[in-house]
Amino acid sequence: MKLVVAIVRPDRVSAVLEELYKAEVQGLTLSRVQGHGGEREHVETYRGMSVKMELSEKMRIEIGVSNHFVEPTVQAVLRGARTGEVGDGKIFVLPVEKVVRIRTGEVDESAVTPVQMAK
């Protein structure tokens, strides 16, 4: 099992979600975050110290997936998020030691596999 964490431009979130839907990747968490990476930074001197003055608004998408869904998830995020410009973001793939679905007590692979909701 893996946790795929993507940091993307806010204006690309809809495209990423659409690509994830097409790839049948379900279940995610979305958060607003701030940070900086390869974008040009604005640095000022304040009381003798250099201070980075600007952080970029980004969106953090976290998706817990079973191992066979890692590559489809990564490719879906790439298709949706890529503009070719500096600041497109990053994708991190992290190992997951254990997952427990709170509602049912299912663990690991069965806890990250989507379930059908009763109608």
C-alpha positions as CSV (number, residue, x, y, z in Angstrom):
1,M,0.0,0.0,0.0
2,K,1.1,3.5,-0.7
3,L,0.1,7.1,0.0
4,V,0.3,9.3,-3.1
5,V,0.7,12.9,-2.2
6,A,0.5,15.5,-5.0
7,I,1.1,19.2,-4.6
8,V,-0.5,20.9,-7.6
9,R,-1.6,24.3,-8.8
10,P,-5.1,25.3,-7.6
11,D,-6.3,25.9,-11.1
12,R,-5.4,22.4,-12.1
13,V,-7.3,20.5,-9.4
14,S,-10.5,20.0,-11.5
15,A,-8.4,18.5,-14.3
16,V,-6.6,16.2,-11.8
17,L,-9.8,15.1,-10.3
18,E,-11.3,14.3,-13.7
19,E,-8.2,12.3,-14.7
20,L,-8.4,10.4,-11.4
21,Y,-12.1,9.6,-12.0
22,K,-11.2,8.3,-15.5
23,A,-8.5,6.1,-14.0
24,E,-11.1,4.8,-11.5
25,V,-9.0,6.0,-8.6
26,Q,-11.3,6.9,-5.7
27,G,-11.0,8.2,-2.2
28,L,-8.8,11.2,-1.6
29,T,-8.2,14.1,0.7
30,L,-7.8,17.7,-0.6
31,S,-6.2,20.5,1.4
32,R,-5.1,24.1,0.7
33,V,-1.4,24.6,1.4
34,Q,1.3,27.3,0.8
35,G,4.9,26.7,-0.1
36,H,7.6,27.4,-2.6
37,G,9.8,25.4,-4.8
38,G,11.2,26.2,-8.2
39,E,9.3,29.4,-8.7
40,R,11.3,32.6,-8.5
41,E,11.4,33.8,-5.0
42,H,11.1,37.4,-3.8
43,V,13.7,38.0,-1.1
44,E,14.0,41.1,1.0
45,T,16.3,42.1,3.8
46,Y,14.4,42.8,7.0
47,R,16.4,43.9,10.1
48,G,19.6,42.5,8.6
49,M,18.1,39.1,7.7
50,S,17.1,37.8,4.2
51,V,13.5,36.8,4.2
52,K,11.5,35.0,1.5
53,M,8.4,37.2,1.1
54,E,6.1,35.1,-1.0
55,L,4.6,31.6,-0.7
56,S,2.6,30.2,-3.5
57,E,-0.9,28.8,-3.0
58,K,-1.1,25.1,-3.8
59,M,-3.4,22.2,-3.3
60,R,-2.3,19.0,-1.6
61,I,-4.1,15.8,-2.8
62,E,-3.5,12.7,-0.7
63,I,-4.7,9.3,-2.0
64,G,-4.2,6.0,-0.3
65,V,-3.9,3.2,-2.9
66,S,-3.1,-0.5,-3.1
67,N,0.2,-1.2,-4.9
68,H,-1.4,-1.9,-8.3
69,F,-3.0,1.5,-8.3
70,V,0.2,3.5,-7.7
71,E,1.2,4.0,-11.3
72,P,-2.3,4.7,-12.7
73,T,-2.7,7.3,-9.9
74,V,0.6,8.9,-10.6
75,Q,-0.1,9.0,-14.4
76,A,-3.6,10.5,-13.8
77,V,-2.1,13.3,-11.7
78,L,0.6,14.0,-14.3
79,R,-2.0,14.3,-17.1
80,G,-4.2,16.6,-15.1
81,A,-1.6,18.8,-13.4
82,R,1.1,19.3,-16.0
83,T,1.3,22.7,-17.7
84,G,5.0,22.6,-18.6
85,E,5.7,25.7,-16.5
86,V,7.8,26.1,-13.3
87,G,5.5,25.5,-10.3
88,D,3.5,22.6,-11.7
89,G,4.2,20.7,-8.4
90,K,5.4,17.4,-7.2
91,I,4.2,13.9,-6.6
92,F,5.4,11.9,-3.6
93,V,4.8,8.1,-3.2
94,L,5.2,7.0,0.4
95,P,5.0,3.5,1.9
96,V,2.0,2.9,4.2
97,E,2.5,0.5,7.1
98,K,-1.2,0.0,8.0
99,V,-4.6,1.2,7.1
100,V,-7.8,0.6,9.1
101,R,-11.3,1.5,7.8
102,I,-13.0,2.9,10.9
103,R,-16.6,2.0,9.9
104,T,-15.9,-1.7,9.4
105,G,-12.6,-2.5,11.0
106,E,-11.2,-3.7,7.6
107,V,-7.4,-3.5,7.4
108,D,-4.8,-2.9,4.8
109,E,-5.7,-3.7,1.2
110,S,-9.4,-4.1,1.9
111,A,-9.5,-0.8,3.7
112,V,-8.1,1.2,0.7
113,T,-10.3,-0.6,-1.9
114,P,-13.4,1.5,-2.6
115,V,-16.7,0.0,-1.2
116,Q,-20.1,0.3,-2.8
117,M,-22.5,2.4,-0.7
118,A,-25.8,0.7,0.2
119,K,-28.7,2.4,-1.5
